[in-house]
Amino acid sequence: FLGWSLEVGDQRLPHFLGLHALQFVPLFGLLVWRLTRATRTGLLAVAAFATVYAAVTLTALVAALGGRPLLG
């Protein structure tokens, strides 16, 4: 669908994830803020989301640099 390689490592996936983190993390923060009004729990939720998102992005980057396919 997006033209990403399913046979070898493709660095477009971690690039996509990294660039869109600039949108997804603040959007998640806004959603949490509207629901919790900036409580400590809300701040921890945003920090946890950002950490998991970064881990997924880093995993995708390591796989791409290792030449492993997206779904393999």
MARTI-125695 format. One record per atom (N, C-alpha, C): atom name; residue in one letter; x, y, z; residue number from 1. Coordinates in pm, 1 decimal, padded with zeros to 6 digits. Layout:
drennu atomo->CA, residuo->a, px->X, py->Y, pz->Z, num->NUM
...
END
This chain:
drennu atomo->N, residuo->f, px->00082.5, py->-00119.9, pz->00000.0, num->1
drennu atomo->CA, residuo->f, px->00000.0, py->00000.0, pz->00000.0, num->1
drennu atomo->C, residuo->f, px->00087.1, py->00126.5, pz->00000.0, num->1
drennu atomo->N, residuo->l, px->00186.8, py->00131.0, pz->00084.5, num->2
drennu atomo->CA, residuo->l, px->00274.2, py->00248.3, pz->00091.2, num->2
drennu atomo->C, residuo->l, px->00403.3, py->00231.0, pz->00012.1, num->2
drennu atomo->N, residuo->g, px->00426.0, py->00111.3, pz->-00038.5, num->3
drennu atomo->CA, residuo->g, px->00545.9, py->00085.8, pz->-00116.2, num->3
drennu atomo->C, residuo->g, px->00666.2, py->00049.2, pz->-00031.1, num->3
drennu atomo->N, residuo->w, px->00647.2, py->00025.2, pz->00097.0, num->4
drennu atomo->CA, residuo->w, px->00758.0, py->-00016.1, pz->00182.3, num->4
drennu atomo->C, residuo->w, px->00792.6, py->-00159.8, pz->00151.2, num->4
drennu atomo->N, residuo->s, px->00920.5, py->-00190.4, pz->00151.7, num->5
drennu atomo->CA, residuo->s, px->00965.4, py->-00325.9, pz->00120.5, num->5
drennu atomo->C, residuo->s, px->00927.8, py->-00422.1, pz->00231.9, num->5
drennu atomo->N, residuo->l, px->00871.6, py->-00535.6, pz->00193.8, num->6
drennu atomo->CA, residuo->l, px->00836.9, py->-00640.9, pz->00288.3, num->6
drennu atomo->C, residuo->l, px->00938.4, py->-00754.8, pz->00284.1, num->6
drennu atomo->N, residuo->e, px->01045.6, py->-00737.3, pz->00203.6, num->7
drennu atomo->CA, residuo->e, px->01144.1, py->-00843.8, pz->00185.4, num->7
drennu atomo->C, residuo->e, px->01279.2, py->-00811.7, pz->00248.0, num->7
drennu atomo->N, residuo->v, px->01313.6, py->-00686.1, pz->00256.3, num->8
drennu atomo->CA, residuo->v, px->01440.6, py->-00643.9, pz->00317.9, num->8
drennu atomo->C, residuo->v, px->01412.8, py->-00525.3, pz->00409.3, num->8
drennu atomo->N, residuo->g, px->01511.4, py->-00487.3, pz->00487.3, num->9
drennu atomo->CA, residuo->g, px->01495.1, py->-00373.5, pz->00577.0, num->9
drennu atomo->C, residuo->g, px->01467.4, py->-00245.7, pz->00500.6, num->9
drennu atomo->N, residuo->d, px->01371.0, py->-00169.0, pz->00544.6, num->10
drennu atomo->CA, residuo->d, px->01331.9, py->-00044.9, pz->00478.7, num->10
drennu atomo->C, residuo->d, px->01330.1, py->00065.8, pz->00583.3, num->10
drennu atomo->N, residuo->q, px->01412.4, py->00166.6, pz->00564.6, num->11
drennu atomo->CA, residuo->q, px->01425.2, py->00273.1, pz->00663.7, num->11
drennu atomo->C, residuo->q, px->01312.9, py->00375.5, pz->00655.7, num->11
drennu atomo->N, residuo->r, px->01221.9, py->00359.1, pz->00563.4, num->12
drennu atomo->CA, residuo->r, px->01110.1, py->00453.6, pz->00554.9, num->12
drennu atomo->C, residuo->r, px->01012.8, py->00439.5, pz->00671.2, num->12
drennu atomo->N, residuo->l, px->00998.7, py->00318.6, pz->00726.2, num->13
drennu atomo->CA, residuo->l, px->00908.8, py->00300.4, pz->00840.8, num->13
drennu atomo->C, residuo->l, px->00958.5, py->00376.0, pz->00964.3, num->13
drennu atomo->N, residuo->p, px->01084.1, py->00357.9, pz->01008.9, num->14
drennu atomo->CA, residuo->p, px->01126.5, py->00435.9, pz->01126.0, num->14
drennu atomo->C, residuo->p, px->01128.5, py->00586.3, pz->01098.2, num->14
drennu atomo->N, residuo->h, px->01154.8, py->00624.9, pz->00974.7, num->15
drennu atomo->CA, residuo->h, px->01150.6, py->00766.4, pz->00937.9, num->15
drennu atomo->C, residuo->h, px->01008.5, py->00819.8, pz->00954.0, num->15
drennu atomo->N, residuo->f, px->00911.3, py->00744.7, pz->00904.8, num->16
drennu atomo->CA, residuo->f, px->00770.2, py->00781.6, pz->00917.2, num->16
drennu atomo->C, residuo->f, px->00730.7, py->00793.7, pz->01064.1, num->16
drennu atomo->N, residuo->l, px->00767.1, py->00692.9, pz->01143.1, num->17
drennu atomo->CA, residuo->l, px->00732.2, py->00693.7, pz->01285.5, num->17
drennu atomo->C, residuo->l, px->00798.1, py->00810.6, pz->01358.5, num->17
drennu atomo->N, residuo->g, px->00924.3, py->00835.6, pz->01328.0, num->18
drennu atomo->CA, residuo->g, px->00995.1, py->00944.8, pz->01394.4, num->18
drennu atomo->C, residuo->g, px->00937.4, py->01080.8, pz->01361.2, num->18
drennu atomo->N, residuo->l, px->00906.1, py->01103.3, pz->01235.9, num->19
drennu atomo->CA, residuo->l, px->00848.4, py->01232.3, pz->01197.8, num->19
drennu atomo->C, residuo->l, px->00709.4, py->01252.4, pz->01256.4, num->19
drennu atomo->N, residuo->h, px->00630.7, py->01147.9, pz->01256.8, num->20
drennu atomo->CA, residuo->h, px->00494.4, py->01162.5, pz->01307.7, num->20
drennu atomo->C, residuo->h, px->00486.7, py->01162.3, pz->01459.9, num->20
drennu atomo->N, residuo->a, px->00596.5, py->01128.7, pz->01525.1, num->21
drennu atomo->CA, residuo->a, px->00600.6, py->01143.3, pz->01671.2, num->21
drennu atomo->C, residuo->a, px->00581.1, py->01289.7, pz->01709.0, num->21
drennu atomo->N, residuo->l, px->00624.9, py->01379.2, pz->01622.3, num->22
drennu atomo->CA, residuo->l, px->00607.1, py->01522.9, pz->01645.9, num->22
drennu atomo->C, residuo->l, px->00459.4, py->01561.6, pz->01647.2, num->22
drennu atomo->N, residuo->q, px->00374.5, py->01477.3, pz->01592.3, num->23
drennu atomo->CA, residuo->q, px->00230.5, py->01502.2, pz->01591.9, num->23
drennu atomo->C, residuo->q, px->00157.5, py->01414.7, pz->01693.3, num->23
drennu atomo->N, residuo->f, px->00194.4, py->01286.5, pz->01700.2, num->24
drennu atomo->CA, residuo->f, px->00121.9, py->01192.1, pz->01784.8, num->24
drennu atomo->C, residuo->f, px->00141.0, py->01218.5, pz->01934.0, num->24
drennu atomo->N, residuo->v, px->00262.6, py->01247.2, pz->01975.9, num->25
drennu atomo->CA, residuo->v, px->00287.8, py->01267.6, pz->02119.2, num->25
drennu atomo->C, residuo->v, px->00216.0, py->01392.7, pz->02171.0, num->25
drennu atomo->N, residuo->p, px->00227.2, py->01508.1, pz->02104.9, num->26
drennu atomo->CA, residuo->p, px->00150.2, py->01624.2, pz->02153.7, num->26
drennu atomo->C, residuo->p, px->-00001.1, py->01603.3, pz->02144.7, num->26
drennu atomo->N, residuo->l, px->-00046.8, py->01533.9, pz->02041.5, num->27
drennu atomo->CA, residuo->l, px->-00190.2, py->01506.5, pz->02029.8, num->27
drennu atomo->C, residuo->l, px->-00238.1, py->01418.8, pz->02145.7, num->27
drennu atomo->N, residuo->f, px->-00159.0, py->01318.4, pz->02180.1, num->28
drennu atomo->CA, residuo->f, px->-00191.7, py->01235.0, pz->02295.3, num->28
drennu atomo->C, residuo->f, px->-00189.3, py->01318.8, pz->02422.7, num->28
drennu atomo->N, residuo->g, px->-00091.0, py->01408.1, pz->02434.8, num->29
drennu atomo->CA, residuo->g, px->-00083.8, py->01496.0, pz->02551.2, num->29
drennu atomo->C, residuo->g, px->-00206.5, py->01586.1, pz->02561.9, num->29
drennu atomo->N, residuo->l, px->-00252.3, py->01637.9, pz->02450.9, num->30
drennu atomo->CA, residuo->l, px->-00372.8, py->01721.4, pz->02451.1, num->30
drennu atomo->C, residuo->l, px->-00495.4, py->01641.0, pz->02493.9, num->30
drennu atomo->N, residuo->l, px->-00505.8, py->01520.1, pz->02441.5, num->31
drennu atomo->CA, residuo->l, px->-00617.6, py->01433.9, pz->02478.6, num->31
drennu atomo->C, residuo->l, px->-00615.4, py->01403.6, pz->02628.8, num->31
drennu atomo->N, residuo->v, px->-00499.3, py->01369.9, pz->02680.5, num->32
drennu atomo->CA, residuo->v, px->-00487.0, py->01340.0, pz->02823.6, num->32
drennu atomo->C, residuo->v, px->-00516.5, py->01464.3, pz->02906.0, num->32
drennu atomo->N, residuo->w, px->-00467.9, py->01580.0, pz->02862.3, num->33
drennu atomo->CA, residuo->w, px->-00491.5, py->01703.2, pz->02936.1, num->33
drennu atomo->C, residuo->w, px->-00641.5, py->01734.2, pz->02943.6, num->33
drennu atomo->N, residuo->r, px->-00711.5, py->01713.8, pz->02832.1, num->34
drennu atomo->CA, residuo->r, px->-00856.2, py->01738.8, pz->02832.7, num->34
drennu atomo->C, residuo->r, px->-00930.6, py->01642.9, pz->02925.0, num->34
drennu atomo->N, residuo->l, px->-00878.1, py->01522.6, pz->02938.7, num->35
drennu atomo->CA, residuo->l, px->-00944.3, py->01424.0, pz->03023.7, num->35
drennu atomo->C, residuo->l, px->-00906.7, py->01436.9, pz->03171.5, num->35
drennu atomo->N, residuo->t, px->-00782.8, py->01477.4, pz->03199.9, num->36
drennu atomo->CA, residuo->t, px->-00735.8, py->01476.6, pz->03338.9, num->36
drennu atomo->C, residuo->t, px->-00702.7, py->01614.2, pz->03393.8, num->36
drennu atomo->N, residuo->r, px->-00697.6, py->01715.3, pz->03309.7, num->37
drennu atomo->CA, residuo->r, px->-00660.8, py->01851.8, pz->03350.3, num->37
drennu atomo->C, residuo->r, px->-00524.6, py->01857.1, pz->03418.5, num->37
drennu atomo->N, residuo->a, px->-00426.8, py->01796.0, pz->03354.3, num->38
drennu atomo->CA, residuo->a, px->-00284.8, py->01804.3, pz->03392.0, num->38
drennu atomo->C, residuo->a, px->-00255.3, py->01752.8, pz->03532.0, num->38
drennu atomo->N, residuo->t, px->-00312.4, py->01641.2, pz->03566.6, num->39
drennu atomo->CA, residuo->t, px->-00277.9, py->01578.6, pz->03693.5, num->39
drennu atomo->C, residuo->t, px->-00146.7, py->01502.2, pz->03677.4, num->39
drennu atomo->N, residuo->r, px->-00091.8, py->01458.6, pz->03788.3, num->40
drennu atomo->CA, residuo->r, px->00032.8, py->01381.1, pz->03782.8, num->40
drennu atomo->C, residuo->r, px->00013.0, py->01252.6, pz->03702.9, num->40
drennu atomo->N, residuo->t, px->-00102.9, py->01191.2, pz->03716.3, num->41
drennu atomo->CA, residuo->t, px->-00131.8, py->01069.0, pz->03640.8, num->41
drennu atomo->C, residuo->t, px->-00130.7, py->01097.0, pz->03491.2, num->41
drennu atomo->N, residuo->g, px->-00185.4, py->01210.8, pz->03450.7, num->42
drennu atomo->CA, residuo->g, px->-00185.4, py->01247.6, pz->03309.7, num->42
drennu atomo->C, residuo->g, px->-00045.3, py->01267.8, pz->03255.8, num->42
drennu atomo->N, residuo->l, px->00038.4, py->01332.1, pz->03335.6, num->43
drennu atomo->CA, residuo->l, px->00176.5, py->01354.1, pz->03292.1, num->43
drennu atomo->C, residuo->l, px->00251.6, py->01222.1, pz->03279.5, num->43
drennu atomo->N, residuo->l, px->00226.6, py->01131.4, pz->03371.8, num->44
drennu atomo->CA, residuo->l, px->00289.9, py->00999.6, pz->03363.8, num->44
drennu atomo->C, residuo->l, px->00239.4, py->00921.3, pz->03243.1, num->44
drennu atomo->N, residuo->a, px->00112.7, py->00937.9, pz->03209.4, num->45
drennu atomo->CA, residuo->a, px->00056.8, py->00870.0, pz->03092.3, num->45
drennu atomo->C, residuo->a, px->00123.0, py->00919.7, pz->02964.4, num->45
drennu atomo->N, residuo->v, px->00144.3, py->01049.5, pz->02954.9, num->46
drennu atomo->CA, residuo->v, px->00210.3, py->01105.5, pz->02836.1, num->46
drennu atomo->C, residuo->v, px->00355.0, py->01057.9, pz->02828.9, num->46
drennu atomo->N, residuo->a, px->00422.9, py->01056.4, pz->02942.3, num->47
drennu atomo->CA, residuo->a, px->00561.5, py->01009.1, pz->02945.4, num->47
drennu atomo->C, residuo->a, px->00569.1, py->00861.6, pz->02905.3, num->47
drennu atomo->N, residuo->a, px->00475.5, py->00781.3, pz->02953.1, num->48
drennu atomo->CA, residuo->a, px->00474.0, py->00639.2, pz->02917.7, num->48
drennu atomo->C, residuo->a, px->00445.7, py->00620.8, pz->02769.4, num->48
drennu atomo->N, residuo->f, px->00350.9, py->00696.5, pz->02714.9, num->49
drennu atomo->CA, residuo->f, px->00319.2, py->00688.3, pz->02572.3, num->49
drennu atomo->C, residuo->f, px->00442.0, py->00725.0, pz->02488.3, num->49
drennu atomo->N, residuo->a, px->00508.4, py->00833.2, pz->02524.9, num->50
drennu atomo->CA, residuo->a, px->00626.1, py->00877.0, pz->02449.4, num->50
drennu atomo->C, residuo->a, px->00738.3, py->00773.2, pz->02457.3, num->50
drennu atomo->N, residuo->t, px->00754.9, py->00711.4, pz->02572.8, num->51
drennu atomo->CA, residuo->t, px->00859.2, py->00609.7, pz->02589.1, num->51
drennu atomo->C, residuo->t, px->00830.0, py->00486.8, pz->02504.5, num->51
drennu atomo->N, residuo->v, px->00706.1, py->00439.8, pz->02506.1, num->52
drennu atomo->CA, residuo->v, px->00669.2, py->00323.8, pz->02425.3, num->52
drennu atomo->C, residuo->v, px->00680.2, py->00356.3, pz->02276.6, num->52
drennu atomo->N, residuo->y, px->00637.5, py->00475.3, pz->02238.4, num->53
drennu atomo->CA, residuo->y, px->00645.9, py->00516.5, pz->02097.7, num->53
drennu atomo->C, residuo->y, px->00792.4, py->00521.1, pz->02052.5, num->53
drennu atomo->N, residuo->a, px->00879.2, py->00574.8, pz->02136.8, num->54
drennu atomo->CA, residuo->a, px->01021.7, py->00580.2, pz->02104.0, num->54
drennu atomo->C, residuo->a, px->01080.5, py->00440.1, pz->02094.0, num->54
drennu atomo->N, residuo->a, px->01038.6, py->00349.3, pz->02181.8, num->55
drennu atomo->CA, residuo->a, px->01089.1, py->00212.0, pz->02177.0, num->55
drennu atomo->C, residuo->a, px->01046.3, py->00141.5, pz->02048.8, num->55
drennu atomo->N, residuo->v, px->00922.3, py->00162.8, pz->02007.1, num->56
drennu atomo->CA, residuo->v, px->00874.4, py->00102.7, pz->01881.6, num->56
drennu atomo->C, residuo->v, px->00952.6, py->00159.4, pz->01763.0, num->56
drennu atomo->N, residuo->t, px->00975.0, py->00289.2, pz->01764.1, num->57
drennu atomo->CA, residuo->t, px->01050.5, py->00353.0, pz->01655.7, num->57
drennu atomo->C, residuo->t, px->01193.9, py->00301.6, pz->01651.5, num->57
drennu atomo->N, residuo->l, px->01257.1, py->00290.9, pz->01768.6, num->58
drennu atomo->CA, residuo->l, px->01393.8, py->00240.1, pz->01775.1, num->58
drennu atomo->C, residuo->l, px->01401.2, py->00094.7, pz->01730.5, num->58
drennu atomo->N, residuo->t, px->01303.2, py->00014.5, pz->01767.8, num->59
drennu atomo->CA, residuo->t, px->01298.7, py->-00125.3, pz->01723.8, num->59
drennu atomo->C, residuo->t, px->01286.5, py->-00133.7, pz->01572.2, num->59
drennu atomo->N, residuo->a, px->01202.7, py->-00049.9, pz->01515.0, num->60
drennu atomo->CA, residuo->a, px->01187.1, py->-00048.1, pz->01369.2, num->60
drennu atomo->C, residuo->a, px->01317.2, py->-00004.7, pz->01301.3, num->60
drennu atomo->N, residuo->l, px->01387.2, py->00090.8, pz->01361.1, num->61
drennu atomo->CA, residuo->l, px->01513.9, py->00136.3, pz->01303.4, num->61
drennu atomo->C, residuo->l, px->01620.0, py->00026.5, pz->01309.7, num->61
drennu atomo->N, residuo->v, px->01631.7, py->-00039.1, pz->01423.3, num->62
drennu atomo->CA, residuo->v, px->01730.6, py->-00146.3, pz->01436.9, num->62
drennu atomo->C, residuo->v, px->01701.0, py->-00258.9, pz->01338.7, num->62
drennu atomo->N, residuo->a, px->01573.7, py->-00294.3, pz->01323.2, num->63
drennu atomo->CA, residuo->a, px->01536.4, py->-00398.8, pz->01227.1, num->63
drennu atomo->C, residuo->a, px->01570.7, py->-00356.6, pz->01084.3, num->63
drennu atomo->N, residuo->a, px->01542.4, py->-00231.9, pz->01050.9, num->64
drennu atomo->CA, residuo->a, px->01570.7, py->-00183.6, pz->00914.5, num->64
drennu atomo->C, residuo->a, px->01721.5, py->-00182.4, pz->00888.1, num->64
drennu atomo->N, residuo->l, px->01798.3, py->-00136.9, pz->00985.5, num->65
drennu atomo->CA, residuo->l, px->01943.1, py->-00134.2, pz->00965.8, num->65
drennu atomo->C, residuo->l, px->02002.6, py->-00274.5, pz->00961.9, num->65
drennu atomo->N, residuo->g, px->01934.8, py->-00369.1, pz->01025.5, num->66
drennu atomo->CA, residuo->g, px->01979.1, py->-00507.9, pz->01021.1, num->66
drennu atomo->C, residuo->g, px->01934.6, py->-00582.1, pz->00896.5, num->66
drennu atomo->N, residuo->g, px->01856.4, py->-00514.8, pz->00812.9, num->67
drennu atomo->CA, residuo->g, px->01810.6, py->-00575.3, pz->00688.0, num->67
drennu atomo->C, residuo->g, px->01693.9, py->-00669.6, pz->00703.6, num->67
drennu atomo->N, residuo->r, px->01629.0, py->-00666.3, pz->00819.4, num->68
drennu atomo->CA, residuo->r, px->01513.3, py->-00754.1, pz->00842.1, num->68
drennu atomo->C, residuo->r, px->01387.4, py->-00688.6, pz->00783.7, num->68
drennu atomo->N, residuo->p, px->01299.6, py->-00770.0, pz->00728.4, num->69
drennu atomo->CA, residuo->p, px->01178.5, py->-00714.8, pz->00667.2, num->69
drennu atomo->C, residuo->p, px->01078.6, py->-00663.3, pz->00771.9, num->69
drennu atomo->N, residuo->l, px->00986.0, py->-00583.8, pz->00726.0, num->70
drennu atomo->CA, residuo->l, px->00884.9, py->-00523.6, pz->00812.3, num->70
drennu atomo->C, residuo->l, px->00798.7, py->-00629.3, pz->00879.8, num->70
drennu atomo->N, residuo->l, px->00753.3, py->-00726.7, pz->00807.7, num->71
drennu atomo->CA, residuo->l, px->00664.4, py->-00829.0, pz->00862.3, num->71
drennu atomo->C, residuo->l, px->00729.1, py->-00968.0, pz->00855.6, num->71
drennu atomo->N, residuo->g, px->00850.6, py->-00978.9, pz->00903.2, num->72
drennu atomo->CA, residuo->g, px->00913.8, py->-01109.2, pz->00891.0, num->72
drennu atomo->C, residuo->g, px->00990.6, py->-01155.1, pz->01008.4, num->72
END
